[in-house]
Amino acid sequence: MKICRTSFCVIATLALVIIAWPSDATARGPAVGETAPDFNLPIVGREETMSLKEATADGPVVVVVLRGYPGYQCPLCSEQVGSLANRAEALGKLTKKVVMVYPGAASLLEKHAEEFMGERTLPSPLVMVRDPEMKMIDECGLRWSAPRETAYPSAFVIDKNGLVKWSKVSDSHGGRASVQEIIEQLRKL
């Protein structure tokens, strides 16, 4: 009887470990203290590109990774962009750029990014870039490989030397960095 209970406990523990083990690779992104990988991505609605290196030349930068177009426009991404836009003035006092990355397959990414923006224009310091074929997302280890997913929602504060000073990577659609969290981290620089 005791052996049976012990075996049951071992099997139950293993089952819990297997259930809790992530089925998809866990996103990490560049870690605090690491140099953020540079990127050069097209700006949505413009004929120009933006590199991280250029953006950090003027001071710290916030990079916010959205889900892009996983088959629909993500309402949580829209809410997050709206929150950032509503606090643009406060953000602008602490950073020169808040770069929002809209990832996806290259074929219709520009069209979907423009649909996402709609009639709104982003106040300074916000800028949205496209990540065609998710090259930046892959390089940063943020690819969400599950069906109908693109990238893990995440945010990074990067100093003028290109070092990651803070990061928050969500393993779900929610749990994103709030504007207040970002502002608090920028104030620490």
HELIX and SHEET records of a PDB file:
HELIX    1   1 LYS A    2  ALA A   20  1                                  19    
HELIX    2   2 LEU A   52  THR A   56  1                                   5    
HELIX    3   3 PRO A   75  ASN A   86  1                                  12    
HELIX    4   4 ALA A   88  GLY A   92  1                                   5    
HELIX    5   5 ALA A  106  MET A  117  1                                  12    
HELIX    6   6 LYS A  135  GLU A  139  1                                   5    
HELIX    7   7 VAL A  179  ARG A  187  1                                   9    
SHEET    1   A 2 ASN A  40  PRO A  42  0                                        
SHEET    2   A 2 THR A  49  SER A  51 -1                                        
SHEET    1   B 5 LEU A 126  PRO A 132  0                                        
SHEET    2   B 5 LYS A  97  GLY A 104  1                                        
SHEET    3   B 5 VAL A  61  VAL A  65  1                                        
SHEET    4   B 5 SER A 154  ILE A 158 -1                                        
SHEET    5   B 5 VAL A 164  VAL A 169 -1                                        
END                                                                             
